[in-house]
């Protein structure tokens, strides 16, 4: 079969994604064949709230900011998804409207998988429905844990859990430093905390040599130390 030029890049991204790397090699090959490369400029939309776009997207490079805002209300930021993460799975398999806005945070490359072709693949290989249900179930558990964390966990611990959750979408083996793409303002919105409290907690983690805060990003420099602070039950975004 003649494969598109981007096949190798998409296949490699799937194999290093914590969400998809457990699939059999033949399934990864078939999924990569369905993918189409989509390049976005900073702030360009991948999906809009209310749009019936039935694609699944996987982040290859850059990041995607997922948020929503009701008229007259404060914006809520769900996540800033980095390489290896995905969005749109539920809408792709249900043909439902997207419930948030997703736009690029910096120059970003995505792999887009058309819903109709994805459903056909799942029907051809019914065993993959179990993997789809597992991904959706994990996202539900992640949402419930986030609600719990934002209600009861101390802010430094919440930051540690959030940073690790975003970092864990990619294979971290062999890495000593892990960059996480997000602004301090977006992190505060995700945590439901003020910008000043979030900045103060980040400085505490910096003084403990766990992270380094930079422009439009935070780098984890002590992965075991941050894991110890975060505690158990971390799920990848």
VOPAKE-852612 format. One record per atom (N, C-alpha, C, O): x, y, z. Coordinates in steps of 0.1 Angstrom, whole numbers, plus 5000, padded with zeros to 4 digits. Layout:
% VOPAKE-852612
XYZ;...
END
This chain:
% VOPAKE-852612
500849885000;500050005000;500950135000;501850145008;500650224991;501350354990;500950435002;499750465004;501950475010;501650555022;502050705020;503050735013;501250795027;501650935025;502950965033;503350885041;503451075029;504751115035;504751125050;505751105057;503551175055;503551195070;503251065078;503151075090;503050955071;502750825078;503750795089;503350765100;505050805086;506050765096;506050855108;506150805119;505750985106;505751075117;504551045126;504651045138;503351025120;502150995128;502350855135;501950845146;502850755128;503050625134;504050635146;503750575156;505050715145;505950735156;505350805168;505550765179;504450905165;503750975176;502850885183;502750885195;502150795176;501250705182;501950605191;501550565202;503150555186;503850455194;504450515206;504750445216;504650645207;505250705219;504250775227;504550835238;502950765223;501850825231;501450725242;501150605239;501350765254;500850675265;499450635263;499050535269;498650705254;497250665252;497150555241;496150485241;498150545232;497950455221;499050345220;498950255212;500150365227;501350275225;501050125228;501850045224;499950095236;499649955239;499049885228;498849765229;498549955217;497949885206;498949795199;500149825199;498449695192;499249605184;499849685173;499349785168;501049645168;501749715157;500849725145;500849835138;500149625141;499249625130;498149735131;497749795122;497649745143;496649845146;497149985146;496550075141;498450005151;499050135150;499350175135;499150285131;499750075127;499950095113;498650145106;498650245099;497550075109;496250105102;495750245107;495250325099;495950275120;495450405125;496350515119;495750615115;497650495118;498450595112;498150625097;498250735092;497650515090;497250535076;496050625075;495950685064;495250635085;494050715084;494350865087;493550955084;495450885094;495751025098;496151125087;496751085077;495751245089;496151355080;496851465088;496351505098;497951515083;498751615089;497951745088;497551785078;497851815100;497151945100;498052045108;498452025119;498552155101;499452245107;498652375110;497852425102;498852415123;498152535128;499052645132;500152615138;498752765130;499452885135;498952905149;497952855153;499752985157;499353015171;497953075171;497653165163;497153025180;495753075182;494753025171;493553065172;495152955161;494252905151;493452795157;493952705164;492152795153;491252685159;491452555152;491652545140;491452445160;491352315155;489852275155;489452205146;489152315166;487752275167;487052395175;487652455183;485752405172;485052515179;483852455186;483252355182;483452515197;482352465205;481052475197;480852575190;480352365197;479052355189;479252305175;478252265169;480452295170;480652245156;480552095156;481052025165;479952045146;479851905144;480951845136;480751805124;482151855141;483351805134;483651675140;484051665152;483551565133;483651435139;485051375138;485251255137;486051465139;487451415138;488051385152;487651445162;488951295153;489851265164;491151335161;491651325149;491751415170;493051475168;494051425178;493751405190;495251415174;496351375183;497451485180;497851515169;498051535191;499051635190;500451575187;500851485194;500951625176;502351575172;503451665177;504451615182;503251795177;504151895182;503452015186;502352045181;504052105194;503352215199;502352185210;502552095218;501252255211;500252225221;498852285217;498752365208;497852235223;496452275220;495752315233;495752235242;495252435233;494552495245;493052465243;492452505234;492552395253;491152355253;490352435263;490752425275;489352515259;488752605269;487252625265;486852585254;486452685274;485152725271;484752845278;485352885288;483852925273;483453045279;481953075275;481653095264;481053085285;479753115283;479653275282;480453345287;478653325275;478453465273;478453535287;477653505296;479253635289;479353705301;479953645313;480053695324;480553525310;481153445321;482653445319;483153475309;483353405330;484853385330;485253265322;484553165322;486253275314;486753165306;487253045316;487853075326;486952925312;487452805319;488452735310;488052705298;489652705314;490652635307;490652485312;490952465324;490352395303;490352255307;491752195307;492152125317;492552225297;493852175296;494652245285;494052305276;495952235285;496852265274;497552135270;498552095276;497052075260;497451935256;498751935248;498852005238;499751865252;501051855245;501151735236;500151655235;502351705231;502551585222;502151455229;502451435240;501451375221;500951245226;499551245231;498951145232;499051365234;497651375239;496751375227;497151395216;495451365230;494451365220;493151435225;493051465237;492251475215;490951525219;490051495207;490451475196;488751495210;487751475200;487251325199;486551295190;487751235207;487451095206;485951075207;485351005199;485351125218;483951105220;483051155209;482151095205;483351275204;482651335193;482851255180;481951245171;484051195178;484351125166;483450995165;483050955155;483350925177;482550805176;481050815178;480250725176;480650935183;479250965185;478651065175;477451085175;479451125167;478951225157;478251335165;477251395160;478751375177;478151475185;478951615183;480051615177;478351715188;478951845187;480151865197;480051805208;481151925193;482351955202;481852055212;481152145210;482252025225;481752105236;482752215241;482452275252;483852235234;484852335239;485452395227;485252345215;486352495229;487152555218;488552495220;489052495231;489152455209;490452405209;491352475199;491052475187;492352555203;493152625194;494652605197;494952575209;495452635187;496852605189;497552705199;497252825199;498452655207;499252735216;500652725210;501452635213;500952835202;502252825194;501952745182;500952685180;502952745173;502852665161;502752515164;503452465172;501652455159;501352325163;500952235151;500352275142;501452105152;501152005142;500251905148;500551855159;499151865141;498151765146;498051655136;498351675124;497651535140;497251435132;495751425133;495251405144;494951445122;493551445123;493051315116;493451275106;492051245123;491551115119;490051135116;489251155126;489551125104;488151145101;487251045108;487650925109;486151085114;485351005122;484750885114;484750765119;484350905102;483750795094;484850685092;484550565093;486050725088;487050625086;487450555099;487750435099;487450625110;487850575123;486750465127;487150365132;485450505125;484450405129;484450285120;484250165125;484850295107;484950175099;486050085104;485949965104;487150155108;488350075113;487849995126;488249875128;487150065135;486750005147;485749885144;485849785151;484949905134;483949795131;484749675125;484249565126;485749705117;486549595111;487349525122;487549405121;487749595133;488549535143;487849555157;488249645164;486749485160;485949515171;486749515185;486249575194;487849445185;488649445198;489049585201;489349615213;489149675191;489649815194;488549895202;488849995208;487349855201;486349925209;486649915224;486350015231;487249815228;487649805242;488649915246;488649965256;489549935236;490550045239;489850175239;490250265247;488950205230;488150325230;487450345243;487550455249;486750245248;486050255260;486950285272;486650355281;488150225271;489150245282;489650395282;489750455292;489950445270;490350585269;489250685274;489550775282;488050655271;486950745275;486750725290;486550825297;486850605296;486750585310;487850655318;487550715328;489050655312;490150725319;489950875319;490250935329;489350925308;489051065308;488051105319;488151215325;487051015321;486051045331;486751045345;486451125353;487550945347;488250935360;489151055362;489251115373;489751105351;490651225352;489851345356;490251425364;488651355350;487751475353;487351465368;487351575374;487051355373;486551345387;487751375396;487551435406;488951325393;490151355401;490451495401;490851555411;490351565389;490551705389;489651785397;490051885404;488351745397;487351815406;487751795421;487751895429;488151675424;488651655438;489851735442;489851795452;490851725433;492051805436;491851945437;492352015447;491052005429;490752155429;489952195441;489852305445;489352095448;488552115460;489352105473;489152175482;490252005473;490751965486;492351965487;492851975498;492951945476;494451935476;495152065478;494752165472;496252065485;497052185487;497552235473;497852155464;497752365471;498052415458;499352365452;499352325440;500452355459;501652295453;501452155449;501952115438;500652075456;500351935452;499551935439;499751855430;498552025438;497752035426;498552075414;498352015403;499452165416;500352195405;501152075400;501352055388;501752005410;502551885407;501751785399;502151725389;500451765404;499651665397;499251705383;499251625374;498951835381;498551885368;499751875359;499551835347;500951925363;502151915354;502451775350;502751745338;502351685359;502651545356;501651485347;501951415337;500351515349;499351465340;499551515326;499251435317;499951635324;500251685310;501451615304;501551585293;502451605313;503751545308;503651395304;504251345295;502751325311;502651175310;502051135297;501951015294;501551225288;500951185276;502051125266;501751055257;503251175268;504351125260;505251025268;505251025280;505950945261;506850855267;508050925274;508750995267;508250915287;509250995294;510450915297;511450965303;510550795292;511750715295;512950775289;513050815278;514050785298;515250835294;515350995295;516451045292;514251055298;514351205299;514651245313;514151195323;515551345314;515851405327;515051535330;514851575341;514751605319;513951725320;512751715310;512951675299;511551765315;510351745307;509651885305;509151935315;509651945293;508952065292;507452055291;507051955284;506752135297;505252135296;504852275291;505152375298;504152285280;503752405274;502452465280;501452405278;502552575287;501452645292;501852765299;503052775304;501052875300;501352995307;500952975321;500152895325;501553065330;501153065344;499753105346;499053055355;499253195337;497853235338;496953125334;495953105341;497253045324;496352925321;496452825332;495452755335;497652805338;497752705349;496752745360;496152665366;496752875363;495952925374;494452905371;493652865380;494052925358;492652905354;492352755355;491252715359;493252665352;492952525353;492852475367;492052385370;493552545376;493552505390;492452575398;492152535410;491752675392;490752745399;491352835410;490752855421;492552875408;493352955418;493653095412;493653115400;493953195421;494353325416;495753315410;496553225413;496053415401;497353415395;498453435405;499553375405;498153525415;499253545425;499553425434;500653395437;498453355438;498653235446;499453125438;500253055443;499053115425;499753015417;501153045415;502052965415;501453175412;502853215411;503653195423;504853145423;503053215435;503753195448;504053045450;505153005454;503152955446;503352815447;504352765438;505152675441;504352825425;505452785416;506852825421;507752745419;506952935427;508252975433;508652875444;509852845445;507752825451;508152725462;508652605455;509652545459;508052555444;508552435437;509852465430;510752375429;510052585425;511352625420;512452625430;513552575428;512152675442;513152675453;513552535457;514652505462;512652445455;512852305459;513552225447;513752105448;513852305436;514552245424;513752135418;514352035413;512452145418;511552055411;511152095397;511052015388;511052225395;510652285382;511452405379;512152465388;511352445367;511852575362;510852645354;510352595344;510452765358;509352845351;510052925340;510953005343;509552925328;510053005317;508953065309;507753075314;509253125298;508253195290;507353095283;507853005275;506053105285;505053015279;505352865282;504952775274;505952835293;506152695296;506852675310;507352765316;506652555315;507252515328;508052385325;507452285319;509252375330;510052255327;510252175341;510652235351;509852045340;510051955352;511551915352;511951855342;512251955362;513651915363;514051805373;515151755373;513051775381;513251665390;511951575390;511051595398;511851485380;510651405378;510351315391;509151315395;511351245396;510951165408;510451255420;509551215427;511151365422;510751455433;509351505431;508551515441;508951545418;507651595416;506551485418;505451505422;506951365413;506051245415;505751225430;504651195434;506851235438;506651215453;505751315459;504851285467;505851445454;504951545459;503551525454;502551555462;503351485442;502051465436;501251355442;499951365443;501851245447;501151135452;500551045441;500851065430;499850945445;499350845436;498150895427;497550995430;497750815417;496550835410;496750945400;495751035398;497850955392;498051055382;497650995368;498050885365;496751055361;496351015348;496851115337;496751235339;497251055326;497751145315;496551215308;495451165307;496851335304;495851415297;495851385282;495051435275;
END
